[in-house]
Amino acid sequence: MDKRAALYQQFDPARPLEADSDLYVDWQRELNRDDIKQRLANSVSLAGDIAVSRLLTGHRGVGKTTELKRVKRILEGDPGAGAFSIERKYFVSLLEAEQWLDLQDVGPPDIIFHIVRQLVDDLNEAGFGFAATSFGQFFKEFRDILTSQVELKSIDIPTDFAKFGLVLKQVPVARSTLRSLLQGHLPKIYDLINDVILKKARQWLKQKKGCDDILVIVDELDHIPQKVITEQGLTNHVNIFLDGAGTLRSLNCNVLYTVPIELAYSSSRERLKAAYATEILALPVIPVTRRDGSAFEDGLQTMVRIVEGRTAEAGATIEEFFSDRELLRRLCSLSGGHVRMLFILIRSALERCDQLPLTPEVLDRTVRRQANDISLAVDANRWQALDEVHRAKQPVEEDPELWYGLLKDLFVYGYEDDLGSWYDWNPLLGEVPEANRPSRKT
Amino acid sequence: METKTQQAALSIENQVELTALCNMLELAGGFTLGFARVNHPKLRARLVEEIRRRLPGKAINELTLDPRSESGVVPQLEEAFGHQKLDGVFLYSLDTMFDLTTRQSPAMDVLNLNRNYFGKRFPFPVVFWLPEFAMRELSHQAPDFWAWRSGTYYFVGAEGDAAETLRGLDEDPISSVTLREKRGRREILEHVLAELRAAAQPDSRSLADTYYLLGQANYYEDEKNAAGAYFEKALPLFRELEDRRGEANAIRSLGDVALSQARYEQAAERYEQALPIYRQIGDRLGEANAIQSLGDVALSQARYEQAAESYEQALPIYRQIGDRLGEANAIKSLGDVALSQARYEQAAERYEQALPIYRQIGDRLGEANAIRSLGDVARMQARYEQAAERYEQALPIYRRIGDRLGEANAIKSLGDVARMQDRYEQAAERYEQALPIYRRIGDRLGEANAIQSLGDVALRQARYEQAAERYEQALPIYRRIGDRLGEANAIQSWGDVALSQARYEQAAERYEQALPIYRRIGDRLGEANAIRSLGDVALRQARYEQAAERYEQALPIYRQIGDRLGEANAIRSLGDVALSQARYEQAAERYEQALPIYRRIGDRLGEANAIRSLGDVALSQARYEQAAERYEQALPIYRRIGDRLGEANAIRSLGDVALRQARYEQAAERYEQALPIYRQIGDRLGEANAIRSLGDVALSQARYEQAAERYEQALPIYRQIGDRLGEANALLSMGRLARETDDETRMTASLRQAESIYESIGLKDQARRARELGLAPR
């Protein structure tokens, strides 16, 4: 394959890294940061036998999924997964919400249902026999009720609990029926899970697998799009995560939820922490500059290493890729430490060159184009706020709605240093010519 | 050489972008998401042709997304391509699936969430071709999907493209498209404009057309200022091009903007200016339209004669050129004039005349509007049954043609009719029914109005908490849409709630808040009403001097704006002050003065109220015969106009007379008669008052147990609706009862409570009386 094509395909912004990929760069350890994986793993394992809920947030595309997959491996006791060890070993179930739930129309009961489904699935896979438990009987009953629903008559509901979830996803009618059914059956499900399944499963896991406890990671819940659902401005996020906290905390096992960044940084933050009795851990963006605006060399080097790894994977060298190493540094710096943005920049540059290596001229064009893309959704109001964020490195306090929007849409990145959190605009915004900013409407 | 001529069709910039897009198609090994920004369909066709020429071996399919299809983007793709192995897919018209009137389009949500599946299901490049605004919306509405993009490609149109696109847009008139399409169109125009401006030698023709179309687009989206600015820009260009029709149209449009902003003089000036141009170029339709518009200005200024004159003048022109719609509109406008002049018979006649024309030409909207207007006539004539009938008749038409606004308005009118008939439950039901429609179509004003009306109903039913809630809910909407009048009204109504609950400080505060808004927007009526309300607060707090001052202040404003009803009401209020101060002669004088005004303007309710007030004077003067006479006189009027509340009040007053005359049986009878009416219309305050009066009868008859029962029954109602004054009055009555029955502890407790409430709402005299009652020897 043409090297250009190989490179293009390596830098795919749409594909998250698998946990065991050699391409994984553990930048937090390299930069001596508080390692989010360690904090997550510790926050679960140090709690001992008490079932805890944990919350993780972070910008879209900074690698939450990848980090979670690493955490899963650490807690499963995989020695290669992290440089620190955990005393307890966990059976970890990972629910990828987007695959199972229609995030457009989701409520706490659905989430719980799918946590149970995922857990049952994974335990089944591990060899824990369900047919013999009362859960098998319960599901049979449950299925009978569902099958008797008029609107579901035409749907073939599988007898296999695992496949059952897929049907739910594909048939919208089934979803609402299920939800109303669940409302009535939730307590029964909790009791079954908490008192029967989890107890038996724990015993079994201890004996057969040497696992101390169970953790369910629910990824991609942060992708639930925010919507205002009442006159008073209540959002679905608040409705699901805050009002539904009781339901989401009802299972007697450890659960780690990903929460939307705009909720985690909203005025509901403190209530959210209280409702789950936990800190909200945030995966920061890789710092490539310091608070004072100067370059942060270690961070840049980390980004460079990410590119190097993938370049090698494509069978190329950095020298073949860039006419000057300085160009790569510039791209890394303009990405603001956001890995997916870096990939988009690289892809765009590859499209805009006829042959390798990438030249300063190609990069200039690329940056202009990407800066323009980014600025599409920036109106005069947002510009004013962004200028202020860039100047003060602080959140916009007077207009919370505006601020959450800036975080959500990646116009502002959050970083951490020894002094705590600080913020800056997406560096591409600095590349937008003054003339291209929309004029303020009078 | 051949390739060179072909390439010459594309600018350098477009070629660069095209190369990048071709590179993407070649480099992508699997699913890759691209967005190509192009504002002109013609240009897109040329670009795609060029791509196919450059990449002859590639299997690239195209699909135009169908916004009307029930299924979203993904199912449409699946249906079109099945499991074909392709090298790429070009998707068009994603922009038609946006709903720019809301910030959330379902189609986008689906994209956001299906991207995993999207990537797996279509393992090849997918390129969306979009106009710029759609790209912006996409980046906003589907951030997750947008985040997966590999490339974006910008193609800029040349002048020829702009002219082509403009012609396409001009084909269907903007008034006929949905709001959603209007937004989209405006966005496209704005970008066409930007491209035109960027050209070295902008084509004035295209520029003028773009400005004019942008003006129209903004006008129909209620962006009147922006519309005006665009028409102003188009005008000199049309003049330069010596396009007389374009010039006249631009001028008339400026008139429309002025009219919509209530700048009537300027509007008339513009229409007068356009008119001779239309005549000169022989554009009869333009001429008739300009004249019709001059009529609209006159109607808005309440210069009814001139309005009628203009419509009469436009009518034969429409007839001559055979424009049936214009004809029907002119006739209907003549009906509107008549309705405004309260010449109801003629108004109805005109509407009846326009109706068959609308039917004949199949203009269902015009038909529905004419029927609704007939309903308005009936409503003004207090023929509520017929009014309701008409609205019920218009309703299914609006529904059939999918005019949600008309539908909501008709339902709201049905609510208004019910409210006027004091059928509050039904009224509320109707408003509740209209509300979600206004919400769905994004008509914030209609929404706020419906909520406000729900508040009004609740207020009439003395469900004060709910009323306050509603006003509180309507207020921010009015504020958001910048409807200052609505805002002031909501605040004023909120003040009314507080006044009803005897929370005088709050009430005054709100009226004080509404007043400057009315003044700023120049709403003299609102101003006068707010002042009068401040007078009402003062009156209720027994600050009689101030009350009189306020009423005296409002009165000349009512007179100045010719609001006879307001004038009569203010005079009556001055009578109320006099009555409260026991200046009975003056009170009677005032009521006698208001009465003929009510009669002249045909306000039967005001008439009945004034008569009842005269009864109150007589009652206060212990002229019981005359009092009863007055009440008996008011009662049938209330009944005739169907004002159940007034009816109940008059009956209760007759009960008061009987009580004073110690005709206890009759008094009880009257109260018992009023009670179910209050209950029926849901007036909790009236209900509580009637019950308390029954208690007073029982007390007078020394039937202490029943009296206690009645007071115990009334008190929680006052508390529930938050009527502090009523609560204090009930407690006072309970104190009296306890005094009669020598229950010292209960007496002291009740009177103390009453005293402190009177004190807290600023009624010093009552507080003193309550205290003295406790101290006075039996």
Interface residues (C-beta under 8 A of the other chain):
Chain A: M1 D2 R4 A5 Y8 Q9 D12 P13 A14 R60 G61 E98 Q99 D102 L103 Q104 H223 P225 K227 E231 R340 I344 R347 S348 L350 E351 R352 C353 D354 R365 R369 N372 D373 L376 A377 K408 D409 L410
Chain B: V16 T19 A20 L21 N23 M24 E26 L27 A28 G29 G30 F31 T32 L33 Q104 P106 D109 V110 N112 L113 R115 N116 G119 E132 M135 R136 S139 H140 P143 D144 A147 W148 R149 S150 G151 T152 Y154 Q473
